[in-house]
Amino acid sequence: MSGEAADPKNRPPRDESFGKITEEGIERMRARIGVEIPQTEPYNEYATTDSIRHFARGYGDDNPLFTNEAYAKKTRWRHVIAPPTFLVTIGVSEVREIPPEVRARGAHALAGVHEFFSGDEWEWFRPIYPGDRLVKRKALRDVWVKEASQFTGERSVIIRYRTDWLNQRGALVAFYWESYVRAERDAAVKQKKYVEIKRPQYTEEMVKEIDEAYEREFRRGGATLYWEDVEPGQVLPPIVKGAMKVTDLLAWVRGFGGGMQAFKLAYFHRKRHPKFYTANEWGYPDIVERVHWDDVWAQTIGNPYAYDFGKLRGAFLAQAVTSWMGDEGWLWKMSDQYRAFNYYGDTTWVKGTVKKKAVTPQGSHIVELELACENQRGVITAPGQATVILPSRVNGPVQLPAPPPGVEGARPAPEKTTDE
């Protein structure tokens, strides 16, 4: 296991509370609530045709609305637009740094306690075009304790962030909520919840089934889907993602980014954030984010194998929706919950069903969808929900949803937190 043969001098300084959920650690985390997080060097400062295309292809989406300028010019959008979840790669904060006295109150909060991405909620108001430079306003909004985690069987801490993105004209592009579970690594290992999971071995027939699904993957494109033609119970054409390989995660990171740095830059990053690194099995410090490609390190937090980035499955779910609704639809809202891990070797089938249709008081013709990422073992690893606005044969094309009053061009108001 990682660290057994490691030289202690390569490890960051640790005290007895490192990797433990303590009352002090929880209070330090709560001290961060409402403090805007600086983001001065995002993965993408500007949206470009290249960065948009790289992101889409990184999760296996060749939709020409996102990747082909000549095609996109013929749509209602007149240009390439970004896939909905491209936002996770972009945005510069107005805040440049956290004041030292504020930073000190939240310093080392739950240091060494592993963090799992557990779900997110989106609401989109405007498309992103090449040339857009977004302002990102992100802050921790909630911290609460869960006494019995499904993963560890012991206490965990749930933390929730809110992000607003505004474009260079001060117009709101999207709201975003993301939730994480903080859990002790040792407790996760002792729980042994996933120890029986075995990596699948693929037969020629299994590979053929996946290949044929790729061949027939559905994309509506410019064939308009009208609200009047949709009924509850209709099933979205499923899409397949798998079997997941390290190669696929390399392609994803190429478009998504991530916290990893190379060589000298990794060294200076480690100097600034020493507790974000642990010694690997040959004794050299490496980023804890390697749970996404390093089986040995993943096993130290109770998993049998390395696993994907949760935001990758969020992109899968969004693709299933955008491919179904076509170029004239608008993905307004989406939420998802990450209930199980997606390991290397797993194949994900992304499915959806129409649950409801309605007309909002503002006149939008909406369809509500139930979504799911399901693996080859029949386990739903990520259930989700989405709301789509569709054009109407009677009332015409989609009108983009109006942002709440008082948000555009202004900082989001502080929100009341809860302790559940």
N, C-alpha and C positions, 0 to 999 in steps of 0.2 A: 504494500500500500504506500501511497505517497508520503514521504517524510521519514520513513523508517530508517533509511540509509543516509538521510540528509545531514549535512554539517550544520549544527545550530547557528554558526555565525552567519549563514545565509538567510536566516529567518528574521522577519521584522520583530521588533521588541514587543513582548506580550506580558500582560499581567494575569492574575488569576481569573479576571472577569472576561478575558479574551475568549470569544466563541460561546459565551454564556448569556442567556437572557436574564438580566438583573433589573431590579427596580430603578437603579441609577441609569442603566442603559435606556430603559423605556422613557424615563423623564427627560433624558438628554435628547432622545428622538422627538419627543413632544415639544421640546424647546425649538425645534426647527419649523414647527407649523407656522405657515404664513410668510416664511422668509423666502423671497424670490431667489431662485437658483441661477447664478450666472452661467451663460452659455456663450462664450466668445469665439470659439472655434468649432462650429458644428461640422459634421461630415460634409454637408453641402451648404455653402452660404447662399448660393443662387441656384434656383431651379434652371436646368438647361435641358435641351433635347437629349443630350448624352446621359446626364445623371438620371433623368426620368426613364430612359430606355434601359439603362443598367439596372435600375431598381426593379422594373417590371420583369425583365429577363431573369433577374436573380431569384424570383420565386416561380419561374417557368411560365410566364404570361407573355404571349406574342400578340396581344390585342393591338391592331394597328392604330387605334385611337391614342394609345400610349407610346407607340414606337415608330410610326410612319407619318411624317409631316405631310406628304402628298395626299395620303388618305384622309388625315384629320382635317385638312383644309376644306374638304367637301362636307363635313358634318356641321351641326349647329354651333359647334365650339370654335370653328375656323382655324384652330391650331391644335397641335398635340397638347393634351392635358395630362397631368400626373395621375397615376393610380391613387385611390383614396388614401391608403396608408403610407404613401411616400412621405408624408409629413414627419414621420419619426426620424427622418434623416436631415431635417432642415430647421433653421431658425436661429437667429442671433438675439440674445437678450439685451434689453436696455440697461439692465443692472450689470455693472462691470465686475464688482466684487462684493463680498459680504463683509460688513464692518467687523474688525477683530473681536470686539466684545460680544457681538451677536454670534459669530462663529464659535467662540469659546464655550458658549452655553450648550451648544449641540455637538461639541467635539467628541469623537470616538463613540458616538451613539451605537450601541449594539455591535461594536467592532468584532469581526470574526464570526458573527452569526450569519449563516448562509441565507441568501435572498433568492426566493423563487418568484418568478412572474406568474401571477394567478388570474389575471383577467383585465379587460379594458372596456371602455365605453366611448363611442365616437358620436359626434354630431357635426355634419359638414354643411357649410353655407355657400361656398364659392369654390370654383375650380382653381387649380394652380397651373399657371402657364410658364413656359420658358421665359427667363428674365425676371421672374418674381424673386424678391428678397424678403423673407418673412421675419417679423418680430415674434419671438417666442417668450411667453410669460408662464413660467412653471414654478409651482410651489407645493410643498407638502401640505395637505389639507386635513388629514385624519390619521390617528394612530389608536389602535385598540388591541386588547389582549384576547386571544382565544385560548381557553384553558386546555382543550384536548384537540390537538391537530390530527387530521387523518393521516398525515405523512409520518409524524414522529410519535404520536400517541401522548405527547406532552405539550406543554404550553408553547404557543407561538405568538408572534406579534404581526398584526396586519397593518400595513401602511398604504396610504392612498394619496396620489398626486393629481393635481389638476393642471392642465396646460391649455393656454389659448394661443392661437396663431393669428396674427394680423398681417396683411400684406403691406407693401410699401405705400399704399394709399390710405392706410389706417382702417381698411375694411376687414371684418372678421372672416376668417377662412374656416376655422373649426374650433370646437371644444374637444377636449380629450381627458378622460379619467383613466388612470392605470393603477392597479393594485398589486401589491407584493406581499408574500408571506416570508417572515424572518423566522428561521427554525435552527435549532442547534444541530450541528453535524453529527455529533456523537449519538444523540437521541435518534436521529434518522437511521443511522447504521444499526443500532440495537433493535429498532422496530422491524427491520427486514421485510418491509411490506412488499417489495418487488423482487425478492430474491429468487422466486420461482420462474420469473420471466426468462425465456430463452430466445435468442436471436433466430429468426426463421431461416430455413434453407429453401431456396427457390428452385422449383422444377421448371422444365421447359414450358410446361402447360401454364404455370403461374406467370412466367415472364410473358408468354403470349397473351394472356388475359390483360395484363397491364398495357402491353404494346397496342393491342386492339382498342383499348379505352383511349389511349392517346390519339390514335388515328381518327376516332369518331368524336373527339371532344367538341362540344357545341359552343358556338359564339354567335349571338344574334346580329351584332354589328348594326348596319343601317336598316335592317328590316324592323320597322317600328312595332313595339309591343304596346298596345293600348290597354288602358285600365279596364275598359269594358270587356276585354277578351280574357281577363284573368278571373278565376274563381277559387274560393277556398278548397283545399285538397289537392290542387294541382302540384305536381312534383317538378322541381328544377332538374335539368339534366345534370347528373353527377359528374364530377371531375376527379381524376386520380393524381396522386402525388407520391411517387415511390418507384421502387424501394429506395428509401432515403440513404444516401451515401455521403461520405466526407466531401466528395466532389460537389454535391448539391449545396452543402453548407458553405463551401468556398465561393460558389457562385452567388449565394445569398449575401454573404458578408461583402462581396465586391460591390453590391448595390446598396446594402443597408448600412455598412460601416461597423461600428462596435468599439469597444474600449481598448482593443489591443494596439500595441505600438511595436516597432521593429528596432532591435539592436540598441544603438545609443539612445534613441528616443524612448525605448522601453526602460532603460536604466534611469533616465531623468524622470520618467513617469513614476517609477518605483520610489525614487527619492521623495517625490511629492506625496505619494499615496502608498506608503509601505505596507499597510494592512490590506491592500488590494492584491497582494502577492503572497504566495507560499512556495516553499521548496518543492520541486518536482521529484520524481523517483531517483534521479541521479544527482540531486542536491542543488540544482540551480533554481533561483527564484523565477516563478512564472505566474501569470495572471490567473486569478481564481475563475475567470470567465471560461477557462479551458474545460469546464464541465461539458461544454458543447462539442468538444472533439477529442477529449482525453478520457478513455475508459477508466484508467487507473485513478485519476482524480475524481471522476464521477462516483466511483465506488466508495470514496471516503465520505460521501454525503448520503449513502444509502441507496444508490442506484446501481443496477448491474452493468449499465453501459452509458456512454455519453448520449446526450439528447439534444434536440433542436432548440432554437430560439423561439419562445412563445409567439413573438411578433411575426414569425414566418407563417404560423398557422392562421394568424389574423389576416395576413395577406391572402392565404388560400381561400378563406371564407369570403373575403371581399371579391376575389376573382370569380367565385361561383355566382355571386350576385351580379356583378357588372357584365359578365358574359351572358347571363340570362336576360337582363333588363334591356340590353342594347344601348346604342349611342344616344338615344333620345331620353332615356331614363336618368334619374338622379338618386344615388345612394345617399339618403338623408341621415339615417342613424344605424349604428351597428354596435352590438355588445357581444362579448364572448368570455367564456370562463374556461380556464385550463385545468382540467380535472385529472389528467393523467399525462405521463411523459410520452414523447414521440422519439423512440430510440433509432439509432442507425440500424438499417435493415427493415424497419417498419414501412408499410405502405398505408397511406391515408386516402380514404375515399371521402370526398367533400359532397355533402348532400343538403337538400333544402326542400321545404314544403311551404306552400301558401297557407297561412293560417287565417287571414282576415283581410278584408278590403273596406275602405271607408273614404269619406270626403271630410277633410278638416274644416273647422269654422272659417279658415282663411281661403278655402276653395281648392286646396291641394288634393289630388286624387292619389291616395296612398295604398300600398299593399304591405302587409306585415308578414314576415317570413320567419320560419323556424329553421335553423341551420345546425349542422353537425360535422365535425371531423371524426371519422370512424376508422379504426385500424383493422388490419387483417385478422386480428383476434376477436373482432366484433365489439371492441371497447370504444365508446365515445370519449375521445380524449379532449375534445373542445366543443361543447354545445354553444350555440350562438343564436342571436336574434337580429333581425334587420328590418328597417322600414325604408321602402322605396317609393319615390314619387314618379308616377307614370303620366305620359300624355293622355288626353281624353279625346275621343272622337267628337264629343259634343263641345267641350270647353277649350280645346286646343293644346298647345305644347306646355311642357313643364315650366312653371315659374319657380325660381330658386327660393328656398325658405328664407324668411326674414330673420335676422339675428335678434336676440332679445334687446330691448332698449337699454341704452346707457353703456354698452360694452365696447362699441367701436370707437377707436381712438382714445380709449381710457383704460386705466388699469382695472382688472376685475375686482369687484368688491370682496372683502374678507367674508368667509363663510363660517358658520357655526360648526364646530366639530363635535363628534359624539364619542362616547366611551362605552362600548358595548361589551 
